[in-house]
Amino acid sequence: MENGGEAKWRFGAGNPAVQASGRQSLRALVTRVFDCVDRNDPRPVAPLGHGDPSAFACFRTAAAAEEAVSAAALSGKHNRYSSAGGVLEARSAVAAYLSRELPYELSTGDVVVTAGCNHAIEIMMAVLASPGANVLLPRPGYPMYESRAALCGLEFRRFDLLPEKEWEVDLDGVEALADENTVAMVIVNPNNPCGCVYSYDHLAKIAETARKLGIMVISDEVYDHCAFGSKPFVPMGVFGEIAPVVTIGGISKRWMVPGWRLGWIAATDPKGVLRDKNVLESIMSYCAISVDAVTFVQGALPQIIANTDKAFFEKAMDVMREAAEICYRKVGGIECITCPHKPEGSMFVMVKLDLSCLDGIADDVDFCTQVAREESVVICPGTVLHTSSMFSTFRVAILSKFHPKHIASGLIQNIGIMTSKKECNGDNSPADSKSTVAQL
């Protein structure tokens, strides 16, 4: 600025990578769908586009968890800053919790406490973002991995999950994608968004593939034990002797408290490869310049884990099992949508959408926005989950506001009335363009 003239500000242009990641995030797209709901519609909104169980009364967290947090906050002992990597007692509690199902013991030094699982993803993508490196991500998959990789300048490549094989990893595809610069592959088990649970044998094959390629496995287990089908949950760390495993987890889903923002990263790697390669040191270095999980929630964690009754978890899985059964059965009665695999875990089911059976629907985003506008049901378009270009999909959270039967009446029935099939006139001619509704 000269002689009192108008200042020339040098800032204002946003970081294109941040803007692109924000626009393509799951939260942004679900919010876009939610904004299409008719606010004058007297029907309650069915919010089944995201995995927040706390929105439903039947999924309130355990009393023991609430009491532990309250006691920790009132004790006055947890008002200080957390040390980098988390409060020692919390890290020790996580190590003991994970060790229950592993053939070896984790130590406090193997665990870092994070401000939720998204923070854990942020840390891992940043730590792996060395020049030229790439990571392999599942498709369909949780989009936070891609967003965080892009922000770090880390190349990502997508391998397919196979719907015809219960959404198992396409291991041949993984091998074809990998090269000398590949450093890790990500799996999510139980799986978001597909609702599958991987078998012991399939996890063993994943470990063998990782060993062959010389890469680590990042196993996202935020839905650990959210398994209600024929397969039990098996932690990927069981195979840590075969290939190094970084386990990401937290209390947000199993304890139904995503707002408490407490997660972890654990090196489930008994041979110490991650330590030898300075991965743990890099994680701690990132933690030193990052946010911390809330200290009184960390302080409560040992009691949350120790005092939560087994019956709490069993009741939650009973509700999920019934909801999954109803959803799967009802989807089977609608011609234009199919469920490739009955959901067995996490809180979701992926549904294929046959656009050729729908009149005036352009794509999955269009379908989901119209369902929100006309039926007050919010579901997640598959586009944001990077489903294959071969078919359109949407994701449904298998959650119910009152009881699982409301999934049938509040979601599947309302989606069903959107499915005006082109052949409904009996002569394969298009249906009346004014009618997007054909009652089941």
Secondary structure as UniProt FT lines:
FT   TURN            3..4
FT   HELIX           16..23
FT   HELIX           26..34
FT   TURN            35..36
FT   TURN            39..40
FT   STRAND          46..47
FT   HELIX           53..55
FT   HELIX           57..59
FT   HELIX           63..75
FT   TURN            84..85
FT   HELIX           88..99
FT   TURN            100..101
FT   HELIX           108..110
FT   STRAND          111..114
FT   HELIX           117..128
FT   TURN            131..132
FT   STRAND          134..139
FT   HELIX           144..152
FT   STRAND          155..162
FT   HELIX           163..165
FT   TURN            166..167
FT   STRAND          168..169
FT   HELIX           171..177
FT   TURN            180..181
FT   STRAND          182..188
FT   TURN            192..194
FT   HELIX           200..213
FT   STRAND          216..220
FT   TURN            222..225
FT   HELIX           236..239
FT   TURN            240..242
FT   STRAND          245..250
FT   TURN            252..256
FT   HELIX           258..260
FT   STRAND          263..268
FT   TURN            270..271
FT   HELIX           273..276
FT   TURN            277..278
FT   HELIX           279..287
FT   TURN            288..289
FT   HELIX           295..307
FT   HELIX           310..331
FT   TURN            332..333
FT   TURN            335..336
FT   STRAND          337..338
FT   TURN            346..347
FT   STRAND          348..353
FT   HELIX           355..357
FT   HELIX           364..375
FT   STRAND          377..378
FT   STRAND          380..381
FT   HELIX           382..385
FT   TURN            389..390
FT   STRAND          392..397
FT   HELIX           405..407
FT   HELIX           408..412
FT   HELIX           413..416
FT   TURN            417..418
FT   HELIX           422..425
FT   TURN            433..434
//
